[in-house]
Amino acid sequence: MAEGTQPSADQPRPVSRSRSELIRWMSIQDANSAGFVHGGVVMRMCDEAAGIAAIRHCGRRVVTAGMDRMTFLHPVHVGELLRCVASVNAVWTTSMEVGVRVEAENAVTGEVRATSTAYLTMVAVNEQGQPIEVPALIAENPTEERRQREAATRRRNRLTEREEILEARKAASG
């Protein structure tokens, strides 16, 4: 395929096509009352990076359907660079799981540390906002294959949990 041309909507696409990275310097406006970067700022950047990765994969508009396991491992400090690296882990009919790794970098020393991880479910939609099919995903190495398997496990767990909750509500109501 010539550079710059788009593959057809039904053609499988490699994980590498979806990779996205957002970097932003954290300022005092991003701080919480403890003096660290507010978790909501990190979450917003994760959502933006995931959205870019999903759009790169499917070539369509996407919406966020959910965020799973937003894990804050270490605080991010004002004055650091916040980097969100995202790529599509797995796809289903209309939805995609996007994994996001968050890192903080001291721009002076070059020290980089992992601070957070998140998994977001993004859904491709048409101009009317209705879900549409997404292209299959090609895992190109063992790490991407592992991420696909783990994404399937998270999805299975989400669906099982939803089913159990709905059954319990139904039983409780009559």
Disulfide bonds with the S-S distance in Angstrom:
none
